[in-house]
Amino acid sequence: MDEQIRILVVDDEKGIREGCRRILAGEGYAVDVAENGKAGLELVKSQHYDLIVVDLMMPVMGGIDMMGHVRDIDPDIIMIVITGFATIETAVEAIKHGAYDYIPKPFTPDNLIAVINRGIETRRLRLQTKRLMEERDQKLLEIANEKSKMHAIINSMADGVLVINRESQLVLWNPAAIRMLNLNEQLESGRQISEIIQNEDLIRVIKKACSPEASNYTSITEEIDLPAPESKTIMVNVSVIRDDESGQDLGLVATLRDITRLKELDKLKSQFVAMVTHELRAPVSAIEGYLTAFLTGAAGSDPQMYRQMMERARQRARSLLELINDLLQFSKLEAKSAVRKKEPLDISGIIKNTVELLKGQGESKDLMFEVDVPDSLPLVEADRTEMEQLFTNLISNAIKYNVKNGKVMVSAKPNKHFLNIKVADTGIGIEADCLPCIFDEFYRVSCPETRYTTGTGLGLSIVKKIVESHFGRIDVESTPKKGTTFTVKLPIKQKK
């Protein structure tokens, strides 16, 4: 109320109106007058007033009726009644209709000023109370919005979150924590954390963060294993919440991150490094041995012996190069960074050319090749280079793991929405317990028949990744001592 106080005096007696105007104007108030309730109501509709002095008995519209309309316009306006009927009944009736106080006629200037000043002070307090309530409501709204935002953020997190107060009671949680800890019961705020979580390792980490020994640390991080049915490895980070001013612990926040997949990848990485090291060491050691024998003269001076040693070194170098090429190809496929130039292909020519190129590898075993592939096949959307590698790997395996005077059979025919290509051999076959693993990286069937067969163990892994990248599938059937059949199914390109 920094602006000038505005007062409206409504009375049908001109003397009362003008007398009040002079008295109140002399006190510094801005004063307007009206001769009846109707005229006064029009002024209230068009202007702002802090206080109204109104006579009860007036023509056209009386004071009681006017006060009812004024309350609808501004319920905070202070209304003081002037009446010549100074009875308890009229005073009570006036107050029921919104009057703050009343002044009986006749009255002195001091009486009027005293009542007006009390009314203005009440008006000021009302407005201040209203402003404080609005500020409070705004603060509560802001707090509610911030709380809603916080809940939305926490609930959308992939990591689990548990907020615990200093009495070890659960205060806040999110769905990710419920999933990770496999909590089936309905969580309630205020329950002891030890009643909700049954995992002793997690409780131990939480208690450790609350212990006096942990007062020098801002957070504690540990890995814990969750038991079956959902065996997981969880990275738990517990941070203590402290009051900056008092240094008192208020509670703690525990974040849970499922690192099961990362642990598996780390294990696979270790296996990968160990396998690659083993596969690289053998050919490099052999090449070094042949070169050392040649350079030191340990192999003698027979040119034929030298030639045999160099030929074996070249074979070892070739197998090493094949391993490196397979590793590079596997790495590209695994990282999904291989650039594919897919185009409509009739792969009948690719299959036949691959068989012709590899027939020479089967001469030492006197293998027979049977190719049942039509001159034209339905088109498939595929990368030519990857298709060549796919059938090279399969046919090479059919030759490599075959027996003397065996057969390699390649066939292709459409079947509804897929093109089925079969590569079969009459070789050593694969044991049933080994079949689920043959597409794993570096996996090679270990048996007496494969002892002297070289390979990287990546060929079938690459085959499977190529097939899957073309939205196909590969199946295998095998019988020990009788042979193996791989069936590749590639989706046929649909005609528009």
N, C-alpha and C positions, 0 to 999 in steps of 0.2 A: 504494500500500500504506500508506495513512494509518491504517487500522484495525489493531487488535491482531493480531499474527501468530498463526495457529492451527496447532497441530502435533498429529498423531495418532501415538501409539506403540502398535504391535501386536507383542506377544510373549507366548508361552505361559508364560514364567517371571514370576511375580508380582514378584519382587525386581527384575528388570530393568525391568518396567513402572513400578513405583512409584519406583524410583531415578531413572529418566529424567524422570518427572513432576516430582519435587522439584527436580532440577537445572535443568530448562528453565523451570519456573514461577518459579524464583528469578531467571532472566534476563529476566522480564517477558513470557514467552510464555503464551498460553492453550493448555493441554494436555489432550487426552482420551486414554484408553487402551482397548485391546481385547485379549482373550485369544487370539484366533485370526484368521485371514484372513477368515472369513465374517462374524464380528462387526464387524471393522474395515471391511469393504466396505459393510455396512449403514449404518455411521456416515458413510462417504464419500458415500453416496447421499442422505443426509438433511441433511448439513451441508457447509459450505465449509472446506477445509483448504489451507494453503499448502505444508506439508511433511509427509511421512509417514516415520516410522522403523519399519521392518518386519523381523521375524526371518524367515530363509529356511525353517527347519525348524519347522513347527507342525502340530498335529493339525487335523482337519476341513478346513482349506484352508491350504496353505503360502504362503510369501511370493511365489514366482514366479507362481503362479496369481492371487493377489490383485493383483499389480502389472499383470498383463495386463488385468484388469477395470477397474482404476483409470485406466489410460491411455485406455480407451474413454470414461470419464466426463469426465476433465479431463487432457489430455496435458501441461499445463504444471505440474502438481503435481511438486514435487521429492521423489524417493523415495530414502531412504538405508537401506542394508541392514545389519542386525546379524547376524553369523554367527559360530558357533564353529568353522567349518571355513574357516579363513583361508588358502585356497589360491588360486593364480592362476586356476585353472579356474572355481572358484565365483564369484570376483570378475568374471571376464569374462562368465560366464553371467548374472549379476545385471545387469550393465550392458547386455547385449544386450536384456534384458527391461525396460529403462527406468530402471534405478537410476542415480542421479547419482554416488553414492560408497558406500563400505561402511566399517563399523567392526567390527573383529574383537573377539570376546570373549576375555578381559576387557578393559575399557577404563576410562580415568579420566574424571572429569567434564570435565577440560580437553580431552581428546580429543573427547568428545561435543560440547562447546560449539563447538570450532573447526570441526568438520565441519558442525554445524547452521548456524553463522553464514555459512560459505561457501555452503551450500545456499540460505539465505534471500536472500543477496545475488544469487545466480544467479536465484532466483525473481523478485526485483525487476527484474533486467535483462531477463529474458524477458518479463515483463509490459510493461515500458517499451518494449521492441523491438516487441512485438505492437501496443501502442497507437500507436507511431510508424508502423508499417506500415499500420494501419487509417486513420490520418490521411492518409498518403501516398496510399493507394488512394482515399480520399474526395476528396482534392484532384485526383487524376488523373481521377476520375469527373466532378467539377465542371468541370474543364478540358475534358474530352471533351464534356460536355453544352453548355458555352458554345460550343465549336467547332462542334458540330452545329447549335446555334441560329443561329450566325453564318452558316454555310453555307446553312441553310434560308432565312434572310432575304435573303442576297445572291442566291441562286438564284431567288427569287421576284420580284426587282426587275425592272421593265420597262427600266430604264436599264442599260447595259452597265457592268461593273466589271472593272478590271484592277489588280492589286496587284503592284508591282515592287520588288525590293530594291535596295540601293545599288550592287550589281554589275550592275544592269540585267537581272536575271533575273526571269522570270515566276514569281510565287509563288501567286497566286490569281486566279480568273476566274469568270465566270458564263455561263449559256447565252445571255443577251441580248447579251453582247459577241461571242460566237461568231457569232450571227445577223447582227448589225450589220456586222461586219467580213468576213462571208462566208468564215469560216475552215473549210476542209474537212478539214485534217489533225488528228490526235489531239494535243491539247495535253498537254504534260508540264511539271511544275514543275521549275524550275532552268534552263530553256533561255533563251538570250538573246532579249530581246524583238524585236530587229532580225531574228532568224531566223524569227520567227513572223509578224510583221506586215510586210507588203510596202508599205503605204501610207507614202510618204515624208513627207507632211504630218503624220501622226500621230506618227511617229518624231521629227520635228523639234520638235513641241510637247513631247514627253516629254523630249528632250534639253535643250530650253530651260529646263524646270522644274528640271533637275539642274545647270544651269550656275551658276558663281559669281555671275553677274550677277543671278540670280533669288533670291539668298539673302535679300533684303529682302522678298520676297513670300511669302505663305502659299499662294497658288494662282494658276494661270494659266488663262484661259479663252479659247478660240478656236473659230471655226467652220472645219470642213474639209469638202471635197466628196469623196465616194467615187465612183469611176468606175463605168461599166457593168460587169456586166449589171444591177446593182441600184444605180442612181444615187441617192445620198442626200446630204443635208446633215446633218452630225453636229456637235453642240455638245460640245466636249471640255473638261472641267475637270480639271486636274492639280493635286493637292495634295501637298505634301511632308510626310512624316512625320518629325518631329524628336524626339530624346530631350530631355525637359524639363530634366533635370539637366545633361547634358553639352552639349546644343545640337547634338549630332552628327546628321546626316541618316541615317535608317534605311532610307528608301525613299520610295515615292510611291504614291498611289492616283489612277487615272485613271477618271473616270466619263464615259460616252458617252451622249448623249441624241439620239435621232433627231428632228430639227426640220424634216424635209422638208415635212410637212403644214403646219406653222406658216409656213414660208417661202412656200408656195403660197397660204395664206390671206392673208398680208401682201401678196402680189402682187395677189390678187383684190381686196383692200381698196383698194389704190391704183387699180386699174382701175375699181372701183366709184365711188370718189370723183371720178375724172376724168370718167367717163361721166355721173354725176349732175350734176356742175358744168356740163358741156356742154349737157345736156338742159334744165337750169334757165335757163341764160344766154339762150338764144335767145328763149323766150316773154317773159321778164322784160324783155329789151332792147327787144323789139317793143312791149310795152305802154308802157314808158317813152317810146319814140319817139312813139307816137301821142298820149300825154298831153302831152308837151312841145310837139308841133306844135299841139295844141289850145289849150294855155295861153298860148303865145307868139304865137298868131295866124298862125303860118306856114302854116296850112292854108287861110287865107282866111276868108271869112265865109259861104260857101255851106253852108246847113243840110244839104243832101244829102251833101256831103263830110264834114261832122261825123258824120253818122249812119254813113256807111261806115267811118270811122275807129274809132268806138266799137264797131261791130259786129265789126271785126277784132280790136280789143283784147279784146272779150268772148270771141271764139273762142280767142285766145291764152291768156286766163285759164282758159278751160275745159280746154284741153289741159294747162295747168300743174296744174290741180286733178286731172285724170286721172292725171298722172304721180305726184303726191303720194299719191293713193289707191292706185295700183299699188305704190308703194314701201312704203306701210304694210302692204298685204296681203302683199306679198312678204316683208317683214321678219317678219311673224307666222308665215307658213308656214315660212320658213327657220329661225326660232327654235323651231318646233314649239310655239308658245304660242297658236295659234288655238283658240278654244273651238268645238268642233263639237257640234251637236245632231243626231246621227244618228238617223234614224227610217226605217221602211219607207216608201219613196216609189214611186209610179207617176209616172215623169218624163215621160210622154207630154204631160201638160198643161204642164209647165215648158218643154219644147221648142217646142210650138206657140205658147205665149204669147210666148216670146222672139223667135220669127220674126215674129210680128205686130208686136211693139214696134219691131223694127229694120227693118221693110220700108220705112219712110219714108226711111232713109238711102240706099236704093238707087234712089230716084226720079230722082235727077239722072243716073243711068247707064241708066235704063230697064231695070232688072234684072227677070228673071222668077224667081219662087220656086216650087220644087216640094217639097212636104212629103209624104213617105210614112211617116207615123207612125200606128200603130193608136191607136184611142181608149183602149185599155188595154194596158199592158205588164207583164211580170213585175216584181215589186217588187225594189228595190235598197235596201240599207242606206246611207243617204247624208244629208248635210246639205243642206237645201233652198237656203239662201243660196249655198253654194259651187257647187251644181249650176247655179243661175241664172247665176252669174258664169262658170262653165266654158263654157256654151253661148253666153253673150253674147260672150265673147272670140272663140270660134271663128267664129260667124256674122258678127260685125263684121269679122273679117279676110277672110271670104269676100266681103263687100260691098266692103271698102276696096281689096282688091287684084284686083278684077274688072275687066272691060272693058265698054265700051259695048254695050248689048243682050245682056249675058251672063246666065248662070243661076247661081242658088244652090240646091243640092239637099240636102235634109236627110231622112235616113231612119233608121229604128230597127227592129230585130227581134232576138229572142232567138236564141242559138246555143249549145246545150248549157248550160254553166254560166255563160255570160256574156251580157250584153245589149250588142249592137253598135250604136253610133250613129255614122252617117257624116255629115260636113259637107263637101260638095264644091262647087267653083266652076269656072267656065270662064275663069278670069282669067289673069294673066301667068305663073303657075307659078314654080317655084323650080329653079335649077340644081342638078345632082346634087352638086357639091362644096360647096354651101351647106346641103344637107339635114341633115348631122350637127350643125350649129351652131344650128339655128333655135330650139331650146329653151334656149339659153344666155341668161343675163341680159344685157339691153340689146343683144342681137344683132338687127340688121335687115339684110335683104338689100339690098345697094347695087346699083342698076341705074337706067337712065334712067327706067323706068316708075315707080319708087318715089321719085323725086326730090322730088316735091311732096306725098307722102303722109306725114301726121304720125302719130306713134306713140311709145310709150315704150320699146319693145323688151322689155317685161316680160310682155306678155300671154301668150305661149306658155309662158314659164317658170312663170307662175302656173297655167296650165292643167295642165301636167305635174305640178306639185306637188299640185294638187287630186286629179288622177286617182290618183297614187301613194298619197296619204293615204287613198284609198278602196279600196286594194288592187287597182287596175285597171292598165291600160296604154293607151298611145296610140301609134298608128302613123301614118305620113304617106307618101303617094305623090304625086309631082308630075312634070309634064312641062312644060318651058318653052313658053310661048305657048298652052298648052292647058288648064292648070288644075291644081288641087291638091285632094287628098282626105285629110281627117283622119278616122281611125277610133278612136273611144273604146270601150274594152271594160271594162264594169263588172260585178263578180260579182253574180249573181242571188242574192237572199236565199233560202236553203234552207228548205223547209217542215219543221217539226218533226213 
